[in-house]
Amino acid sequence: MKNQHHQLFQRHVRNPILTATQWPYPVNTVFNPGAVLLPDGTTLLLCRVEDRRGHSHLSAARSANGVDGWQIDSQPTLPADPENYPEELWGIEDPRITYVTEINLYAVVYTAYTHDGPGVALALTEDFRQFDHYGLIMQPDDKDAALLPRRINGQWALIHRPVSTLNAHMWISYSPDLRSWGSHKLMLEARRGAWWDANKIGLSPPPIETPQGWLVIYHGVRMTASGCIYRLGLALFDLHNPELCLKRGDEWIFGPEEPYERHGDVDNVVFPCGYVLAPDGDTLRLYYGAADSSIALATGSVKMILEWLEQHDK
């Protein structure tokens, strides 16, 4: 067949793997999950769950194989708490999970939403039952954030996406204590013009540490006459100086194609917030929100992704 492009990610045949119909309590949609592989081999997805008010909370779903047989918490795992954290007045969204070996805890970085706009919040947990809230760590408008799993030159590092009047670029900031953040550095700029990632980009799942560098899957937003299209691209950053971009792909590598990605509450969206890496160190399971309405799974190879990036670096 003609016009065949290299497929870095293969969609699972059972997609979408999670929908609102499987939830044990009434919800509108489920999407944009953070993901982690627990020590016992269980895959945990911390899903964004939107209720019929339009407000979101986070709820855990666990599976032995990461595909089906999901055990979903009977009540919200991490509900918004506007009484103690006013920045969560209109809900919490889009978690990214990083396991931090130094403190033996999972760092859940999520978007807190209020009338001031979206901001970046942090909570730590050992078991996804109890959470230690750090509150807002990046002021609105800011989102699409994740913590790196280890310190860089003695400092914690956070990738995030503040929004200016005209553009939305990826930045990295540093902290000695996970509470006070500074040394803000521009990390990756949205391109201009007709590019697929012009004007607005953001981190998708947390970076993947490889010998070659931090592998970043990011989303770009293409503005069209009929609305936005959310697609994914690749970049590689220096391990010791992560604001230094080593390679950046010129083409998008994954975009909405299937009906469940094309049509939903927000059409034409693939939006991953989490992945799990198989014990082989290469097989990557990417969990993503499809059209802001369901959760789907695509599988790829870290080795093949890095090879593609080497060939398509611009």
Buried (B, 14 or more C-beta within 10 A) or exposed (E): EEEEEEEBBEBBEEBBBBBBEBBEEEBBBBBBBBBBBBEEEBBBBBBBBBBEEEBBBBBBBBBEEBBEEBEBBEEBBBBBBBEEBBBBBBBBBBBBBBBBEEEEBBBBBBBBBBEBBBBBBBBBBEEBEEBEBBBBBBEBBBBBBBBBBEBBEEBBBBBBBBBEEEBBBBBBBBBEEBEEBEEBEEBBBBBEEEBBBBBBBBBBBBBBBBEBBBBBBBBBBBEEEEEEBBBBBBBBBBBEEBBBBBBBBEBBBBBBEBEBBBBBBBBBBBBBBBBBBBEEEEBBBBBBBBBBBBBBBBBBBBEBBBEBBEEBBE
